[in-house]
Amino acid sequence: MKFILDDYIEKYLQNEDNADDRKIARHLKKIIPQTRHIDTKTFKEIIEVLKKKMNNGCNFKTAFREVCEEYVLVGSRIKADLPGIFTRIIINDSKFINHVVNNRSIPVSRKKIKIMVRRGDRGNIERLFAGMNLSIKKVVFAAFGENVTDVDPFKKCSLDDIVNMLALDISWYKEKKPLRAVKIRYTNEKAVIKRFPVFTDAGWNDRFHPAKKDDNYGKTKPTDDTFKGMPEIVHENLKLGKVIVDIDFLKMKERK
């Protein structure tokens, strides 16, 4: 059965020269109709808003990005048991480090940041990460282990493995130095609603796949089939200093 957005997306594909954007549009054409964990009324509303924007002159990419800003965190609430600690991976730690350093009168290294967090002085931790959130967006993606425990699911994983397991997009990274990342372990705040990730949370990318009908939470689709998908959820943004439990800095292997 033809999906209601197919013609709009096909028109975009005919007029768009950028290969990456064409690839993303094709992916979204496939996965948007597969969305399950969102109420029917909200899903129909999103599609109608998309159509209206495109009928008013926006192309599919522009309309989709605008709709994603309006409809974050609309996935169904997750009712399954979840761990007490989540893990968030922030790719390219340069901005993260610069923010921490700029907020202190004395320069702080990655090692010092790790030590300060692990000492557990909450007041000092909140000052260290003053003004910082878990995400630069309204929505936070977080992962956890398949057995729903507080054990770090990436404890024995290289950054290369993590990128594959979470299907993270690093195609934009062109620098000669190996890619670095921040691994943040933080508390599952019980008062914060955890939801199924849906396409509006993921935005304009071709790595996101919606949860299946009988899934208890979201699950990543690794770029390498030798890895298993990781359970994931989304929730509203939080102040980093209030919830952080541990922090580590990861580095990719040297490329030959």
C-alpha positions in Angstrom: 0.0 0.0 0.0 1.4 3.4 -1.0 2.3 5.6 2.0 0.8 9.1 2.1 4.2 10.8 1.9 5.7 8.8 -0.9 4.9 11.3 -3.7 6.4 14.2 -1.7 9.5 12.3 -1.0 9.9 11.1 -4.6 9.6 14.8 -5.7 12.4 15.7 -3.3 14.6 12.9 -4.6 14.1 14.1 -8.2 15.2 17.6 -7.3 18.0 16.9 -4.8 21.6 16.4 -5.9 23.2 15.7 -2.6 23.8 11.9 -2.3 23.7 11.8 1.5 20.4 13.7 1.6 18.9 11.4 -1.0 20.0 8.4 1.0 18.4 9.8 4.2 15.2 10.6 2.4 14.9 7.1 1.0 15.5 5.7 4.5 12.8 7.9 6.0 10.4 6.9 3.3 10.9 3.3 4.4 10.9 3.7 8.2 8.3 6.4 8.9 5.4 4.0 8.0 6.9 1.4 10.3 6.5 3.6 13.4 4.5 1.7 16.0 5.1 3.1 19.5 3.2 6.4 19.1 -0.5 7.0 19.4 -2.4 7.1 16.1 -3.8 10.6 16.6 -0.3 12.1 17.1 1.2 10.2 14.2 -1.6 11.4 11.8 -1.1 14.9 13.0 2.6 14.8 12.3 2.0 13.5 8.7 -0.6 16.2 8.1 1.7 19.0 9.4 4.4 17.6 7.1 2.0 17.7 4.1 0.9 21.2 4.9 4.5 22.5 5.1 5.4 20.9 1.8 2.2 22.1 0.1 3.2 25.6 1.3 6.5 25.3 -0.5 8.9 23.5 1.8 10.9 20.6 0.4 10.8 17.3 2.3 14.1 17.9 4.2 13.1 21.4 5.4 9.6 20.3 6.4 10.9 17.2 8.2 13.4 19.1 10.2 10.8 21.7 11.3 8.4 18.9 12.3 11.1 17.2 14.4 11.6 20.4 16.4 7.9 20.5 17.1 7.3 16.8 17.9 10.1 15.5 20.1 9.3 13.1 22.9 6.0 12.0 21.5 6.7 8.3 21.6 4.8 6.0 23.9 5.8 5.8 27.5 8.0 2.8 28.4 6.4 0.6 31.0 9.1 -2.1 31.1 11.6 -2.4 33.9 14.7 -0.1 33.3 18.1 0.0 35.0 18.9 2.6 37.6 21.8 3.9 35.5 21.8 4.9 31.8 24.8 5.4 29.5 25.1 8.3 27.0 27.9 8.5 24.4 28.9 12.0 23.1 30.9 11.8 20.0 33.8 14.2 19.5 34.7 15.4 23.1 36.4 18.7 22.0 33.4 21.0 22.7 32.7 19.1 25.9 36.2 19.6 27.2 36.3 23.2 26.1 33.1 24.0 27.9 34.4 22.5 31.2 37.7 24.3 30.9 36.1 27.6 30.1 34.0 27.4 33.2 37.0 27.1 35.5 39.7 29.4 36.4 42.2 26.6 36.5 42.7 24.3 33.4 41.2 20.8 33.7 42.4 17.7 31.9 40.4 14.7 31.1 42.1 12.8 33.9 41.2 15.5 36.4 37.6 15.6 35.3 37.4 11.8 35.8 38.9 12.1 39.3 36.6 14.9 40.3 33.5 13.0 39.3 34.6 9.8 40.9 35.2 11.6 44.2 31.5 12.1 44.3 31.5 15.6 45.8 28.1 16.7 44.4 28.6 20.4 45.0 31.9 20.4 43.2 30.5 18.2 40.4 27.7 20.7 39.8 30.1 23.6 39.6 32.4 21.6 37.3 29.5 21.1 34.8 27.8 24.4 35.4 25.2 25.1 32.7 25.8 21.8 30.8 23.1 19.5 29.8 23.1 15.8 28.8 22.4 16.8 25.2 22.5 19.9 23.0 19.0 19.0 21.9 15.7 18.8 23.6 15.8 15.0 23.6 18.4 12.7 25.2 19.1 9.2 23.7 20.5 6.8 26.3 21.5 3.1 26.1 21.7 0.3 28.7 22.5 -3.5 28.8 20.2 -6.2 27.5 19.7 -7.7 31.0 18.5 -4.4 32.4 21.2 -4.1 35.1 23.3 -1.1 36.3 26.4 -2.7 34.9 28.2 -0.6 32.3 27.2 -2.2 28.9 30.3 -0.7 27.2 32.9 -1.5 29.9 34.9 -3.9 27.7 34.1 -2.2 24.4 36.4 0.0 22.2 35.0 3.2 20.8 35.0 1.5 17.4 32.7 -1.2 18.8 30.4 1.4 20.5 30.0 3.4 17.2 28.9 0.2 15.5 26.6 -1.0 18.3 24.8 2.3 18.5 24.9 3.0 14.8 26.5 6.4 15.4 27.1 8.5 12.3 30.8 9.7 12.2 30.9 10.3 8.4 31.3 14.0 9.2 34.6 13.5 11.0 37.4 14.3 8.6 40.3 15.3 10.9 43.5 13.3 10.9 43.5 12.7 14.7 41.6 9.7 16.0 38.0 10.4 17.0 37.4 10.8 20.7 34.1 10.5 22.7 32.7 11.0 26.2 31.0 8.1 28.0 28.6 9.4 30.6 26.9 7.2 33.2 24.0 8.9 34.9 21.1 8.2 37.1 17.7 7.1 35.9 15.6 9.9 37.5 12.3 8.1 38.3 10.2 11.3 37.9 11.4 11.7 34.3 9.3 9.9 31.7 11.2 7.5 29.5 9.8 7.0 26.0 10.2 4.9 22.9 12.5 6.7 20.4 10.6 7.7 17.2 11.7 9.3 14.0 11.0 12.8 15.2 13.5 12.3 18.0 16.2 10.9 15.7 15.8 13.7 13.1 17.5 13.8 9.7 19.6 10.7 9.6 19.6 7.2 8.1 20.8 5.2 11.2 17.6 5.2 13.2 15.2 2.3 13.0 11.8 2.2 14.9 11.1 -0.4 17.6 9.1 -3.4 16.6 5.5 -3.9 17.8 6.4 -6.3 20.6 9.6 -4.5 21.8 9.8 -3.3 25.4 11.9 -0.3 24.4 13.9 1.0 21.5 16.8 -0.9 20.0 19.7 0.2 17.8 20.5 -1.5 14.6 24.3 -1.9 14.5 26.1 -1.1 11.3 28.1 -4.3 11.7 26.0 -7.5 11.8 28.4 -9.1 14.2 27.1 -6.9 17.0 23.7 -7.1 18.8 21.4 -4.1 18.9 21.5 -2.1 22.2 18.4 -1.2 24.1 17.7 2.5 24.1 15.2 5.1 25.4 14.7 8.8 25.1 13.8 11.4 27.7 13.8 15.1 28.3 17.1 16.9 28.7 18.6 17.1 32.2 21.4 19.1 33.9 24.5 17.0 33.7 25.9 18.0 37.1 22.7 16.8 38.8 22.6 13.3 37.5 26.2 12.2 36.5 27.5 9.1 38.2 30.7 8.4 36.2 32.6 9.7 33.2 35.2 8.3 30.9 36.9 9.4 27.7 37.3 7.1 24.8 39.5 7.2 21.7 39.3 5.4 18.4 42.0 3.2 17.1 44.6 4.7 14.8 43.6 4.3 11.2 46.2 2.9 8.8 
